[in-house]
Amino acid sequence: MSQETTPPPRRPLTLRDVSEASGVSEMTVSRVLRNRGEVSEATRSRVLETAKDLGYVPNKIAGALASQRVNLVAVIIPSLSNMVFPEVMMGISDVLDDSPLQPVVGVTNYKPEREEKVLYEMLSWRPSGVIIAGLEHSDASKAMLRAAGIPVVEIMDTDGEAIDSVVGISHRRAGAEMARAIVSARYKRIGFLGTKMPLDHRARKRFEGFTQGLAKAGLEIADQEFYSGGSALAKGREMTEAMLKRTPDLDFLYYSNDMIGAGGLLYCLDNGIDVPGQIGLAGFNGVELLDGLPRQLATMDACRTEIGRAAADIIAKRVSEGAENAAGEKIVLTPQISFGDTLKRLKK
């Protein structure tokens, strides 16, 4: 685990900041943001555009001073159906249970515009901190996070520039590590099966690291299959069947997550395919739910609970010490490969 520091966030924005930037009075800004009173359409548009560019979020706590905070931590994640994030939430709750802080969850469904909306609503209640998945956000979301004046921890991924603090793993390194393990086991005809990745940035980075790792060994992906939608056993079976019928000489399948990998494993076992002799398999995430499968799928633990605990610990310490604007931290965790029963380990 490595740890670095990043510059502290700016102070919270106020109505005066929006007023000065838009060239209208604070009263007019207030009217526009509360949608009260008569304001020309041109002025309204200018104020709203300025507020968005600055990242200003109005305070919904009636009668409160702009600096007042509530004992809530906004936790913004892309999915609750994905088994990864409940474990992250367990880690967050474990830490915050021993503090006055209470996590409140918002779900974005991997949509940047939804993330903007969720973030805007949560920040309007003046939480004490934000924990948010990923490093990729829209310009509007980044502006709000930078302007909030509270601790912000981006989680799950460390391959990029953080707004404040960040806790996670390097997904590019994780993909490269799995490629090295597969190459070391002397597999050569490798297929990749995963989600469509324009918005699943962490899966995309693992894929990039994986292909780069193969390239160092003079190999490239022989076939690939992508799908949209949640992780599912049925989808894994369908994709595996389609790929093996299309490219029957493959000797390894790497899945972007354990759930579709488990579906692929069940397909192979049902069809008498020797795993890992004829074909090897590996997924990602280390989902404990799959421990009851007939064979243990090779995978890599994403350090989910540890990420949640470390992120919550950063928020709790900075709030309790009154150090909301302290320099951010970078905590990089190191996942380990579990070879299971589907990835050969050759004796040296």
Secondary structure, 3 states (H helix, E strand, C coil): CEEEEECCCCCCCCHHHHHHHHCCCHHHHHHHHHCCCCCCHHHHHHHHHHHHHHCCCCCCCCCCCCCCCCCEEEEEECCCCCCHHHHHHHHHHHHHCCCCCEEEEEECCCCHHHHHHHHHHHHCCCCCEEEEECCCCCHHHHHHHHHCCCCEEEEEECCCCCCCEEEEECHHHHHHHHHHHHHHCCCCCEEEEEECCCCCHHHHHHHHHHHHHHHHCCCCCCEEEEECCCCCHHHHHHHHHHHHHHCCCCCEEEECCHHHHHHHHHHHHHCCCCCCCCCEEECCECCHHHHHCCCCCEEEECCHHHHHHHHHHHHHHHHHCCCCCCCEEEEECCCCEECCCCCCCCCC
